[in-house]
Each structure stands twice: as structure tokens, then as C-alpha cells.
Amino acid sequence: MSDAVVITETKTLPFSFTLPVVAAAGAFFGLFVGTAQGSTLLGIVGGAVICAALAYVALAMAGVDQERTFKWAVIALFIVAGFVVGRIAGAVVGGLFGWFLGWFIYWIGRGRYRMFLPPYLTSGQVLWHYTFRVICGAVFVFLITPILVVMPLSFNAENFFTFTPEMLSFDPEGYSLKHYRDFFTSADWQQALRNSVLIAPVATLLAVSFGTLAAIGLSSEHVPFRQAIMAILISPMIVPLIISAAGMYFFYSRIGLQGTYLGVVLAHAALGIPFVIITVTATLVGFDRSLTRASANLGANPVTTFMRVQMPLILPGVISGGLFAFITSFDEVVVVIFVGSANQQTLPWQMFTGLREQISPTILAVATILVCISIALLTTVELLRRRSERLRGMSPG
């Protein structure tokens, strides 16, 4: 029998509660508008007053019967206001805010925020329920905003790191693929791309091989000093990267690996091994040891047991660790600056050089490409994680 969804009956709440809440939301958005227009205080006050007035009109005059009409009117009002302030871009933002405000007024004013919550929750519990989600959303926005800024800037038709008036007005002449053409036609960028494509897969292969073997070995309870060995192997994740890079530089210089492809590959493999160890160890937690014993009793040697019994079950963790190791190698810049030379200049190193010496907007195009690659790899990791849970019987999906 499935659990029934509790829907709490809604009613219009007192204006003493609704208007201050809506006014606070309006003041928050007015802060950004006022700051952009050069008058922060006016934006805060104006946003609070306008939103509170609209909330009063919605709940006292329009009511539930005219809810749809009121929402469309608010959207149209803010589209016009946004167009006056910021042309097409302002109209788009204004329309989105008008849609949110129309929904928010009735969501608060009619008590719909409690509809799908148990009716016995106290006001403090309801407040924490939504406060926690707002905090999580704010963290997400904080993390995702740099990506959302960089990606459209990579299509800038000018050699600027800012949005031009043509871009803000959605003029097609303000957008171009010139920075992507520069990336694919520049000898320096293509050499950096070849180095990254050459170094990252080899470093990933080494990290996966050694990391998987280490995780399997350390999963045995009979290994002495397991915790100490594990701490040493994952230390590259904990020790500040600049310290690891400096140590690798002095060590590799003495054995002749500094300034070589092999040195960079080994350094990146050392950085990727901890990710493989952690993901494979997590996969081994749910592994049934009786399967390997049954395989040995049936006459299979250790290699056959590993390849045909153990490896298929831990494969999602191995691939996940390999993807993390690949991303680490492909995006790493500090270690390669210390360990490599001009011949081993990777994409992140070339981007760092471009920021420091020539401020090339091609960096934005390269950053967008790297972000897309990272998103694709992390999506693969999540799919593999879910598959691993299903194989271990942890998820019904």
C-alpha cells in the first residue's frame, strides 16, 4: 500500500504576515536592481513597497477567482518595466521575476507553502524546512554563477571579458564564434590540447591500475598498518597542492624526470590515485567475499577470480575513480608548472599564461569546452554510481 500524500487545506493568511514576507522578497530583488542603477537604497525601498502593494491587490481585490489574470498582468507589468530599464535583456529578467512574484504572492498569502507538509508541524519546523532549501539553493547559485557567466561571454564578438551592449540587447552581431575559431586554428592552443590529450589518459590508466590494486589490497583485514598506508596513499588529496608540486619538483630534478612527459604523467597519476582508492574502496564495502571463496573452491586461480567475479562488481567504482582521475589530470595546472617544461604545456597552463600575459578572450571558449567535458564526465559518474547501488541491492530502481 503506497503512502498517501497529505494535502493541508489552504486559506488566506492575515496581511500582517503576508505583506512583510512579500515585501522582504521584493527588497531582496530590489537590492540588485537598485545597485545596477546606482541607487541601492532606492531599489530596496522601491522593491519592498511595490511588491507589498501588489500582494495587497492580489489578495484583497483579485482573490483566487482572478488569480490567473492577476499573474499575467504582473508578468506583463514587469516585462514593460524591464524593457524600459534594460531593453530586451531587462524584459526577459522582468518577465521571469513577474512570474515568480505572481506565484510567490499566492503561495505565501494563501498558505500553500504548507499544502504538502504534515499539518502538525510547528511554525519553527516549517520555517527550517524552507530555510534549509533556500540555503542549499543559494550555495548552488553561488557555485554555478561563474559557469553561467563564462559560457555566454565565450560567444562575444569583441575582444572583451564583459557583456557588450549588443550582447545585452540580444543583437546577433554581438555574438560570434571567433574565439572558438581562434582556439582551433592557433598553434599554441592546439599544442596545449595535444599535450593534455596525451598526458591525461596515460596518467588515468596508471592511477586506475595502481589505485584499484591498492584498494583491493587494503580492503583485506589481514594487511598490517592498513590505516597508516591508506592515509599515506590519499595524502595528495589533503596536502596543499603547492607543497606537493614543490616536493615533486625537487625529487624529479634529482632523478632526471623534471621537464619530461614521463614526469608529468607520473605526477598526475599520483594526484589521481587517491580518487580511485576512495571510490573503489567504497564499492568494495558491499562486496560479498563468499563469491571469491566459492570461485577458488571451484578451481579458479586468483587472476580468473578477480577478472570474472570481482571486477564486474566493482567496475562502476573503478570507472568512477578513473573519471575523477582524468578530470584531475586534465584540469591541473600547479603541478605541471613545477614538473613540466614549455614542451609539456597543457590547456590549463596555456589558460594561466593567457590570463597573466596577453589576456586572450580565447580563454573563455576553452573554459566553456572544459566545463562541458567535466559536466559530461560527472554525469557519467552519477549514472555509474546508481548502477553500482543497484548491483549491490542498495537501490530499488
TORTIFI-983954 format. One record per residue (C-alpha): x, y, z; residue number from 1. Coordinates in Angstrom, 1 decimal, padded with zeros to 4 digits. Layout:
+--------+--------+--------+------+
!      x !      y !      z ! rovo !
+--------+--------+--------+------+
!      X !      Y !      Z !  NUM !
...
+--------+--------+--------+------+
***
This chain:
+--------+--------+--------+------+
!      x !      y !      z ! rovo !
+--------+--------+--------+------+
!  000.0 !  000.0 !  000.0 !    1 !
!  001.5 !  003.3 ! -001.1 !    2 !
!  001.8 !  006.2 !  001.4 !    3 !
! -001.0 !  008.8 !  000.9 !    4 !
!  000.1 !  012.4 !  000.2 !    5 !
! -001.2 !  014.7 !  002.9 !    6 !
! -002.6 !  017.9 !  001.4 !    7 !
! -003.3 !  020.6 !  004.0 !    8 !
! -006.3 !  022.9 !  003.3 !    9 !
! -005.2 !  026.4 !  002.4 !   10 !
! -006.8 !  029.7 !  003.4 !   11 !
! -005.9 !  033.4 !  003.1 !   12 !
! -003.5 !  034.4 !  005.8 !   13 !
! -003.5 !  037.7 !  007.6 !   14 !
! -001.9 !  040.7 !  005.8 !   15 !
!  000.3 !  041.2 !  008.9 !   16 !
!  002.1 !  038.1 !  007.9 !   17 !
!  001.8 !  038.1 !  004.1 !   18 !
!  002.8 !  041.7 !  003.3 !   19 !
!  006.1 !  041.8 !  005.3 !   20 !
!  007.2 !  038.5 !  003.8 !   21 !
!  006.4 !  039.6 !  000.2 !   22 !
!  008.0 !  043.0 !  000.9 !   23 !
!  011.2 !  041.3 !  002.1 !   24 !
!  011.4 !  039.3 ! -001.1 !   25 !
!  010.8 !  042.5 ! -003.1 !   26 !
!  013.5 !  044.3 ! -001.1 !   27 !
!  016.0 !  041.5 ! -001.8 !   28 !
!  015.4 !  041.7 ! -005.6 !   29 !
!  015.3 !  045.5 ! -005.5 !   30 !
!  018.8 !  045.4 ! -003.9 !   31 !
!  020.2 !  044.1 ! -007.2 !   32 !
!  018.1 !  046.3 ! -009.4 !   33 !
!  019.0 !  049.4 ! -007.4 !   34 !
!  022.7 !  048.5 ! -007.3 !   35 !
!  022.7 !  048.1 ! -011.1 !   36 !
!  021.1 !  051.5 ! -011.4 !   37 !
!  023.4 !  053.3 ! -008.9 !   38 !
!  020.8 !  053.7 ! -006.1 !   39 !
!  020.9 !  050.7 ! -003.7 !   40 !
!  018.6 !  052.2 ! -001.0 !   41 !
!  016.0 !  053.3 ! -003.5 !   42 !
!  016.0 !  049.8 ! -005.0 !   43 !
!  015.4 !  048.2 ! -001.7 !   44 !
!  012.6 !  050.5 ! -000.6 !   45 !
!  011.0 !  050.6 ! -004.0 !   46 !
!  011.1 !  046.8 ! -004.3 !   47 !
!  009.5 !  046.3 ! -000.9 !   48 !
!  006.8 !  048.9 ! -001.5 !   49 !
!  005.9 !  047.7 ! -005.0 !   50 !
!  005.7 !  044.0 ! -004.1 !   51 !
!  003.7 !  044.6 ! -000.9 !   52 !
!  001.3 !  046.7 ! -002.8 !   53 !
!  000.9 !  044.0 ! -005.5 !   54 !
!  000.3 !  041.4 ! -002.7 !   55 !
! -002.5 !  043.5 ! -001.2 !   56 !
! -004.1 !  043.9 ! -004.6 !   57 !
! -003.9 !  040.2 ! -005.3 !   58 !
! -005.3 !  039.0 ! -002.0 !   59 !
! -007.7 !  041.8 ! -001.2 !   60 !
! -009.1 !  042.6 ! -004.6 !   61 !
! -008.3 !  040.0 ! -007.2 !   62 !
! -008.7 !  037.0 ! -004.9 !   63 !
! -008.5 !  033.4 ! -006.0 !   64 !
! -011.1 !  033.8 ! -008.8 !   65 !
! -008.9 !  036.3 ! -010.7 !   66 !
! -005.6 !  034.6 ! -009.8 !   67 !
! -004.6 !  033.7 ! -013.4 !   68 !
! -005.5 !  037.1 ! -014.7 !   69 !
! -003.5 !  038.8 ! -012.0 !   70 !
! -000.4 !  036.7 ! -012.6 !   71 !
! -000.4 !  037.5 ! -016.3 !   72 !
! -000.9 !  041.2 ! -015.5 !   73 !
!  002.1 !  041.1 ! -013.2 !   74 !
!  004.2 !  039.4 ! -015.8 !   75 !
!  003.3 !  042.0 ! -018.4 !   76 !
!  003.9 !  044.8 ! -016.0 !   77 !
!  007.4 !  043.7 ! -015.2 !   78 !
!  008.2 !  042.9 ! -018.8 !   79 !
!  007.4 !  046.5 ! -019.7 !   80 !
!  009.4 !  047.9 ! -016.7 !   81 !
!  012.3 !  045.6 ! -017.6 !   82 !
!  012.3 !  046.8 ! -021.2 !   83 !
!  012.3 !  050.4 ! -020.1 !   84 !
!  015.3 !  049.8 ! -017.8 !   85 !
!  017.4 !  047.3 ! -019.8 !   86 !
!  015.8 !  046.7 ! -023.2 !   87 !
!  015.4 !  043.1 ! -024.3 !   88 !
!  017.6 !  041.6 ! -021.6 !   89 !
!  015.7 !  043.6 ! -018.9 !   90 !
!  012.4 !  042.5 ! -020.4 !   91 !
!  013.5 !  038.8 ! -020.1 !   92 !
!  014.6 !  039.3 ! -016.5 !   93 !
!  011.5 !  041.3 ! -015.7 !   94 !
!  009.2 !  038.6 ! -017.1 !   95 !
!  010.9 !  035.9 ! -015.1 !   96 !
!  010.6 !  038.0 ! -011.9 !   97 !
!  007.0 !  038.8 ! -012.6 !   98 !
!  006.2 !  035.1 ! -013.0 !   99 !
!  008.0 !  034.4 ! -009.7 !  100 !
!  006.3 !  037.2 ! -007.9 !  101 !
!  002.8 !  036.3 ! -009.0 !  102 !
!  003.3 !  032.7 ! -007.9 !  103 !
!  005.0 !  033.7 ! -004.6 !  104 !
!  002.2 !  036.1 ! -003.5 !  105 !
! -000.4 !  033.4 ! -003.7 !  106 !
!  001.9 !  030.7 ! -002.4 !  107 !
!  002.5 !  032.8 !  000.8 !  108 !
! -000.8 !  034.6 !  001.0 !  109 !
! -003.0 !  031.5 !  000.6 !  110 !
! -000.8 !  029.4 !  002.9 !  111 !
!  000.1 !  027.0 !  000.0 !  112 !
!  003.6 !  026.6 !  001.4 !  113 !
!  002.0 !  024.1 !  003.9 !  114 !
! -000.1 !  022.2 !  001.4 !  115 !
!  002.2 !  019.2 !  001.2 !  116 !
!  003.6 !  019.3 !  004.7 !  117 !
!  002.1 !  017.4 !  007.7 !  118 !
! -000.4 !  019.7 !  009.4 !  119 !
!  001.1 !  019.0 !  012.8 !  120 !
!  004.4 !  020.8 !  012.0 !  121 !
!  005.1 !  023.9 !  014.1 !  122 !
!  005.9 !  027.3 !  012.6 !  123 !
!  009.5 !  026.8 !  013.5 !  124 !
!  009.7 !  023.4 !  011.8 !  125 !
!  008.1 !  024.9 !  008.6 !  126 !
!  010.5 !  027.8 !  008.7 !  127 !
!  013.5 !  025.5 !  009.0 !  128 !
!  012.1 !  023.2 !  006.2 !  129 !
!  012.2 !  026.1 !  003.7 !  130 !
!  015.2 !  027.8 !  005.2 !  131 !
!  017.3 !  024.7 !  004.6 !  132 !
!  016.2 !  024.6 !  001.0 !  133 !
!  016.9 !  028.3 !  000.5 !  134 !
!  020.4 !  027.8 !  001.9 !  135 !
!  021.0 !  024.8 ! -000.4 !  136 !
!  019.7 !  026.8 ! -003.4 !  137 !
!  021.9 !  029.8 ! -002.5 !  138 !
!  025.0 !  027.6 ! -002.4 !  139 !
!  024.1 !  026.1 ! -005.7 !  140 !
!  023.7 !  029.5 ! -007.3 !  141 !
!  027.0 !  030.7 ! -005.8 !  142 !
!  028.7 !  027.7 ! -007.3 !  143 !
!  027.0 !  027.8 ! -010.7 !  144 !
!  027.1 !  031.5 ! -011.4 !  145 !
!  030.7 !  031.7 ! -012.6 !  146 !
!  029.9 !  029.0 ! -015.2 !  147 !
!  026.7 !  030.8 ! -016.3 !  148 !
!  028.8 !  034.0 ! -016.8 !  149 !
!  031.7 !  032.4 ! -018.7 !  150 !
!  029.7 !  030.4 ! -021.2 !  151 !
!  027.8 !  033.3 ! -022.9 !  152 !
!  030.9 !  035.5 ! -022.8 !  153 !
!  032.7 !  033.0 ! -024.9 !  154 !
!  030.4 !  034.0 ! -027.8 !  155 !
!  031.3 !  037.6 ! -027.5 !  156 !
!  032.1 !  039.2 ! -030.9 !  157 !
!  034.5 !  041.6 ! -029.3 !  158 !
!  037.8 !  041.0 ! -027.5 !  159 !
!  036.3 !  041.9 ! -024.2 !  160 !
!  035.7 !  040.0 ! -020.9 !  161 !
!  032.5 !  041.8 ! -020.3 !  162 !
!  029.0 !  041.8 ! -021.8 !  163 !
!  028.8 !  044.4 ! -024.6 !  164 !
!  025.6 !  046.5 ! -025.2 !  165 !
!  025.0 !  044.3 ! -028.3 !  166 !
!  025.0 !  041.2 ! -026.3 !  167 !
!  022.7 !  042.6 ! -023.6 !  168 !
!  020.2 !  043.7 ! -026.3 !  169 !
!  020.5 !  040.2 ! -028.0 !  170 !
!  021.8 !  041.7 ! -031.2 !  171 !
!  023.1 !  038.9 ! -033.4 !  172 !
!  026.0 !  041.0 ! -034.4 !  173 !
!  027.1 !  041.0 ! -030.7 !  174 !
!  027.7 !  037.2 ! -030.8 !  175 !
!  030.3 !  035.3 ! -032.7 !  176 !
!  032.3 !  032.0 ! -032.8 !  177 !
!  035.6 !  033.8 ! -033.4 !  178 !
!  037.1 !  032.8 ! -030.1 !  179 !
!  036.4 !  029.1 ! -030.8 !  180 !
!  037.9 !  029.5 ! -034.3 !  181 !
!  041.0 !  031.1 ! -032.7 !  182 !
!  041.3 !  028.1 ! -030.4 !  183 !
!  041.1 !  025.5 ! -033.2 !  184 !
!  043.4 !  027.4 ! -035.5 !  185 !
!  046.0 !  028.6 ! -033.0 !  186 !
!  049.2 !  026.5 ! -033.0 !  187 !
!  049.8 !  027.3 ! -029.3 !  188 !
!  046.4 !  026.2 ! -028.2 !  189 !
!  046.4 !  023.1 ! -030.4 !  190 !
!  049.8 !  022.1 ! -029.0 !  191 !
!  048.4 !  022.5 ! -025.5 !  192 !
!  045.4 !  020.4 ! -026.4 !  193 !
!  047.6 !  017.7 ! -027.8 !  194 !
!  049.6 !  017.6 ! -024.6 !  195 !
!  046.5 !  017.4 ! -022.4 !  196 !
!  045.0 !  014.6 ! -024.6 !  197 !
!  048.3 !  012.8 ! -024.4 !  198 !
!  049.1 !  013.1 ! -020.7 !  199 !
!  045.6 !  012.8 ! -019.1 !  200 !
!  044.7 !  009.3 ! -020.5 !  201 !
!  048.1 !  007.8 ! -019.6 !  202 !
!  048.0 !  009.3 ! -016.1 !  203 !
!  044.4 !  008.0 ! -015.7 !  204 !
!  045.4 !  004.5 ! -016.8 !  205 !
!  048.3 !  004.4 ! -014.2 !  206 !
!  046.1 !  005.8 ! -011.5 !  207 !
!  043.3 !  003.3 ! -012.1 !  208 !
!  045.7 !  000.4 ! -012.2 !  209 !
!  047.6 !  001.2 ! -009.1 !  210 !
!  044.7 !  002.7 ! -007.2 !  211 !
!  042.5 ! -000.4 ! -007.8 !  212 !
!  045.2 ! -002.8 ! -006.7 !  213 !
!  045.8 ! -000.7 ! -003.6 !  214 !
!  042.1 ! -000.5 ! -002.7 !  215 !
!  041.7 ! -004.3 ! -003.1 !  216 !
!  044.8 ! -005.0 ! -001.0 !  217 !
!  043.8 ! -002.6 !  001.7 !  218 !
!  040.3 ! -004.0 !  001.9 !  219 !
!  041.7 ! -007.1 !  003.4 !  220 !
!  041.7 ! -007.2 !  007.2 !  221 !
!  045.0 ! -009.1 !  007.4 !  222 !
!  047.1 ! -006.3 !  005.9 !  223 !
!  049.2 ! -004.7 !  008.7 !  224 !
!  049.1 ! -000.9 !  009.2 !  225 !
!  046.2 ! -000.6 !  006.9 !  226 !
!  045.1 !  002.8 !  008.2 !  227 !
!  048.6 !  004.3 !  008.0 !  228 !
!  049.1 !  003.1 !  004.5 !  229 !
!  045.7 !  004.4 !  003.5 !  230 !
!  046.5 !  007.8 !  005.0 !  231 !
!  049.8 !  008.0 !  003.0 !  232 !
!  048.1 !  007.0 ! -000.3 !  233 !
!  045.4 !  009.6 ! -000.1 !  234 !
!  047.7 !  012.3 !  001.3 !  235 !
!  047.9 !  014.0 ! -002.2 !  236 !
!  044.2 !  015.0 ! -001.7 !  237 !
!  044.9 !  016.5 !  001.7 !  238 !
!  048.3 !  018.1 !  001.4 !  239 !
!  048.2 !  021.6 ! -000.2 !  240 !
!  048.9 !  021.2 ! -003.9 !  241 !
!  051.7 !  023.8 ! -003.9 !  242 !
!  053.6 !  021.7 ! -001.3 !  243 !
!  053.1 !  018.5 ! -003.4 !  244 !
!  054.2 !  020.3 ! -006.5 !  245 !
!  057.4 !  021.7 ! -004.9 !  246 !
!  058.3 !  018.3 ! -003.5 !  247 !
!  057.8 !  016.7 ! -006.8 !  248 !
!  060.0 !  019.3 ! -008.5 !  249 !
!  062.9 !  018.8 ! -006.2 !  250 !
!  062.6 !  015.0 ! -006.3 !  251 !
!  062.1 !  014.7 ! -010.1 !  252 !
!  065.0 !  017.1 ! -010.7 !  253 !
!  067.4 !  014.7 ! -008.9 !  254 !
!  066.3 !  011.7 ! -010.9 !  255 !
!  066.0 !  013.4 ! -014.3 !  256 !
!  062.2 !  013.4 ! -014.7 !  257 !
!  061.7 !  017.2 ! -014.3 !  258 !
!  060.7 !  018.7 ! -017.7 !  259 !
!  059.7 !  015.4 ! -019.3 !  260 !
!  056.4 !  013.9 ! -020.3 !  261 !
!  057.0 !  010.9 ! -018.1 !  262 !
!  057.5 !  013.1 ! -015.1 !  263 !
!  054.2 !  015.0 ! -015.7 !  264 !
!  052.4 !  011.7 ! -016.3 !  265 !
!  053.7 !  010.2 ! -013.0 !  266 !
!  052.9 !  013.4 ! -011.1 !  267 !
!  049.3 !  013.4 ! -012.4 !  268 !
!  048.9 !  009.7 ! -011.7 !  269 !
!  050.0 !  010.4 ! -008.1 !  270 !
!  047.2 !  013.0 ! -007.8 !  271 !
!  044.6 !  010.7 ! -009.3 !  272 !
!  045.3 !  007.6 ! -007.3 !  273 !
!  043.6 !  008.8 ! -004.1 !  274 !
!  040.3 !  009.3 ! -006.1 !  275 !
!  040.5 !  005.8 ! -007.4 !  276 !
!  041.3 !  004.3 ! -004.0 !  277 !
!  038.3 !  006.1 ! -002.3 !  278 !
!  035.8 !  005.1 ! -005.0 !  279 !
!  036.9 !  001.5 ! -005.3 !  280 !
!  037.1 !  001.1 ! -001.5 !  281 !
!  033.5 !  002.4 ! -001.2 !  282 !
!  032.4 ! -000.1 ! -003.8 !  283 !
!  034.2 ! -002.9 ! -002.0 !  284 !
!  032.2 ! -002.2 !  001.2 !  285 !
!  029.2 ! -004.0 ! -000.2 !  286 !
!  031.2 ! -006.8 ! -001.9 !  287 !
!  030.4 ! -010.4 ! -000.8 !  288 !
!  033.7 ! -012.1 !  000.0 !  289 !
!  032.0 ! -015.5 ! -000.2 !  290 !
!  031.9 ! -015.1 ! -004.0 !  291 !
!  035.7 ! -015.2 ! -004.3 !  292 !
!  035.9 ! -018.1 ! -001.9 !  293 !
!  033.3 ! -020.0 ! -004.0 !  294 !
!  035.3 ! -019.2 ! -007.1 !  295 !
!  038.5 ! -020.5 ! -005.5 !  296 !
!  036.7 ! -023.7 ! -004.4 !  297 !
!  035.6 ! -024.4 ! -007.9 !  298 !
!  039.2 ! -024.3 ! -009.1 !  299 !
!  039.6 ! -020.7 ! -010.5 !  300 !
!  043.0 ! -019.1 ! -010.0 !  301 !
!  043.3 ! -015.7 ! -008.3 !  302 !
!  043.6 ! -013.8 ! -011.7 !  303 !
!  040.5 ! -015.6 ! -013.1 !  304 !
!  038.6 ! -014.9 ! -009.9 !  305 !
!  039.5 ! -011.2 ! -010.0 !  306 !
!  038.6 ! -010.7 ! -013.7 !  307 !
!  035.4 ! -012.7 ! -013.8 !  308 !
!  033.9 ! -012.4 ! -010.3 !  309 !
!  035.3 ! -009.3 ! -008.5 !  310 !
!  036.0 ! -006.9 ! -011.4 !  311 !
!  032.5 ! -006.9 ! -012.9 !  312 !
!  031.0 ! -006.0 ! -009.5 !  313 !
!  033.5 ! -003.2 ! -008.7 !  314 !
!  033.7 ! -001.9 ! -012.2 !  315 !
!  031.4 !  001.1 ! -011.6 !  316 !
!  033.7 !  002.2 ! -008.8 !  317 !
!  036.8 !  001.7 ! -010.9 !  318 !
!  035.3 !  003.7 ! -013.8 !  319 !
!  034.1 !  006.5 ! -011.4 !  320 !
!  037.6 !  006.8 ! -009.9 !  321 !
!  039.1 !  006.8 ! -013.4 !  322 !
!  036.9 !  009.7 ! -014.5 !  323 !
!  037.8 !  011.7 ! -011.4 !  324 !
!  041.5 !  010.9 ! -012.1 !  325 !
!  041.1 !  012.1 ! -015.7 !  326 !
!  039.4 !  015.3 ! -014.7 !  327 !
!  042.1 !  016.0 ! -012.1 !  328 !
!  044.8 !  015.5 ! -014.7 !  329 !
!  043.0 !  017.4 ! -017.5 !  330 !
!  042.3 !  020.4 ! -015.3 !  331 !
!  045.5 !  020.5 ! -013.2 !  332 !
!  047.9 !  023.5 ! -013.6 !  333 !
!  050.0 !  023.9 ! -010.5 !  334 !
!  052.0 !  020.6 ! -010.6 !  335 !
!  052.6 !  020.8 ! -014.4 !  336 !
!  054.1 !  024.3 ! -014.0 !  337 !
!  056.6 !  022.9 ! -011.5 !  338 !
!  057.3 !  019.5 ! -013.1 !  339 !
!  056.8 !  020.2 ! -016.8 !  340 !
!  058.5 !  022.5 ! -019.2 !  341 !
!  057.4 !  024.5 ! -022.2 !  342 !
!  057.1 !  021.3 ! -024.3 !  343 !
!  054.6 !  019.9 ! -021.8 !  344 !
!  052.4 !  022.9 ! -021.7 !  345 !
!  048.8 !  021.7 ! -021.1 !  346 !
!  045.5 !  023.5 ! -021.7 !  347 !
!  045.2 !  024.8 ! -018.1 !  348 !
!  048.8 !  026.0 ! -018.2 !  349 !
!  048.1 !  027.8 ! -021.5 !  350 !
!  045.0 !  029.4 ! -020.0 !  351 !
!  047.0 !  030.6 ! -017.0 !  352 !
!  049.6 !  032.1 ! -019.3 !  353 !
!  046.9 !  033.8 ! -021.4 !  354 !
!  045.5 !  035.4 ! -018.2 !  355 !
!  048.9 !  036.5 ! -017.0 !  356 !
!  050.5 !  037.8 ! -020.2 !  357 !
!  048.1 !  038.6 ! -023.0 !  358 !
!  044.5 !  038.5 ! -021.6 !  359 !
!  043.2 !  036.5 ! -024.6 !  360 !
!  039.4 !  036.0 ! -024.7 !  361 !
!  040.0 !  032.6 ! -026.3 !  362 !
!  040.4 !  031.5 ! -022.6 !  363 !
!  036.6 !  031.8 ! -022.3 !  364 !
!  036.0 !  029.5 ! -025.2 !  365 !
!  038.4 !  026.9 ! -023.8 !  366 !
!  036.8 !  027.2 ! -020.3 !  367 !
!  033.4 !  026.5 ! -021.9 !  368 !
!  034.7 !  023.4 ! -023.6 !  369 !
!  036.3 !  022.2 ! -020.4 !  370 !
!  033.1 !  022.8 ! -018.5 !  371 !
!  031.1 !  020.8 ! -021.0 !  372 !
!  033.6 !  017.9 ! -020.8 !  373 !
!  033.5 !  018.0 ! -017.0 !  374 !
!  029.7 !  018.0 ! -016.9 !  375 !
!  029.6 !  015.0 ! -019.3 !  376 !
!  032.1 !  013.1 ! -017.2 !  377 !
!  030.4 !  013.9 ! -013.9 !  378 !
!  027.0 !  012.8 ! -015.4 !  379 !
!  028.6 !  009.5 ! -016.3 !  380 !
!  029.9 !  009.2 ! -012.7 !  381 !
!  026.4 !  009.7 ! -011.3 !  382 !
!  024.9 !  007.1 ! -013.7 !  383 !
!  027.6 !  004.6 ! -012.7 !  384 !
!  027.0 !  005.3 ! -009.0 !  385 !
!  023.4 !  004.5 ! -009.4 !  386 !
!  024.3 !  001.3 ! -011.3 !  387 !
!  026.6 !  000.3 ! -008.5 !  388 !
!  023.9 !  000.8 ! -005.9 !  389 !
!  021.5 ! -001.4 ! -007.9 !  390 !
!  024.2 ! -004.1 ! -008.3 !  391 !
!  024.7 ! -004.1 ! -004.5 !  392 !
!  021.0 ! -004.1 ! -003.8 !  393 !
!  021.0 ! -000.7 ! -002.1 !  394 !
!  018.5 !  000.9 ! -004.5 !  395 !
!  015.2 ! -000.4 ! -005.8 !  396 !
!  015.5 !  001.5 ! -009.0 !  397 !
+--------+--------+--------+------+
***
